[in-house]
Amino acid sequence: MEVPTLFHSNPYRPGAGQIPAFFAGRKAALDAARQAIAQTLHGSPSQSVMFYGLHGAGKTVLLRKLQDDASAFGALPLPIEINRTASLAALLVPALKGLLIHLSFRESAKNKIDSALGALRSFVDSIRTKCPDVEVSLDVPNTPGVADSGNFVLDLTQLLCRIGELARDARTAVIIFADEVQFLSKEDLSALLSALHQAGQRSLPVIMIGAGLPSVIACAVQAKAYAERLFRFVEIRALDRESALESLENPAIAQGVAYDAAAASFIIDAARGYPFFIQTWGHFAWRVFAGSSESIITPAVAKKAALLAVASLDAGFFRLRMERPTPKEKEFLIHMALIERPSIRTADIAKSMNCRSTALSSIIARLIKKGVIHSPQYGELAFSVPMLDDYLRRISR
């Protein structure tokens, strides 16, 4: 049996980090990062850029799009995806090795490439004990006196500066793209910021375009007080209504399918303007439409799609985010969700749980570290995952 064309031509992409068929509403954020990349390429010191926002706001997609832009501009993207278990060195070293091998084919870099590879080898040797998860082979001799002191901060700084010098001579720039920055340990984040700071002071073409949850601002400032000057922090919020409608409707229009205005409005309201959820609702709206006799995507189609979207998110996206919290932490989150306000006072949660606010400090710290909640201001908490509170209310009934 042949699959109908509309099923296999679904234009929506709800996968993690997948660039949507129509990219809407992020011009200001893209321009901020593109300007930083262009300035760095042309020898002008620039602030690094840090995107921050909730899960599903499209931060990872921005990084992916900007990596392509950086390559097109002539810069060298260095992507790393940070996680809770790997050390910064384990993520950086293989990426730096690949970057240096790429640079070795440039005539202008050939005189210094051995020295840079030797510095990387020195760095790896110096951190073997501290970072046993570093796995890379380098068939080159060490560069004596560079990145070999055994002091992680100093060695990382010397390594990035040596690579920055090589990039400058090759008339290019190194752009580190780092996702989920809030998961770096304080020590690793401090070392990375110190290295970027020193490279900037020497006008070397090395910057970072990072992304993280709202807690990343506090993480960065706690790691280094000058982080607020090192980075331009750019908040990535839900899309404005016009951009949200464009991101929903335009992929369908490109395939000759229109939305009823009420159906489109229903989906945007349900997805609350967040790109990931718009793609999810659009994906299921297309599936329902493809199996119907409708000529356009109607409110009835949108409502059927909503049931499928919520069931899919509950089974995957939301459930997976509740696997890391402990039973006590889950109890806390349910009490938090039942208060039903965008920003919730710690005192109100304590009252609901019949305990003192101070007794909740360790739970709150762990949940922030796990990326489930954040503190928009002192004494208040909010979910870092849009609609997680709705999910918690559903499963607690």
PyMOL commands that set and color helices and strands:
alter all, ss='L'
color gray80, all
select helices_A, chain A and resi 5-8+27-41+59-73+88-103+107-109+113-126+152-169+181-183+186-201+216-223+227-230+241-253+261-271+275-290+299-321+327-338+346-353+357-369+388-396
alter helices_A, ss='H'
color red, helices_A
select strands_A, chain A and resi 48-52+76-81+174-179+206-212+231-235+344-345+373-374+380-383
alter strands_A, ss='S'
color yellow, strands_A
deselect
rebuild
show_as cartoon
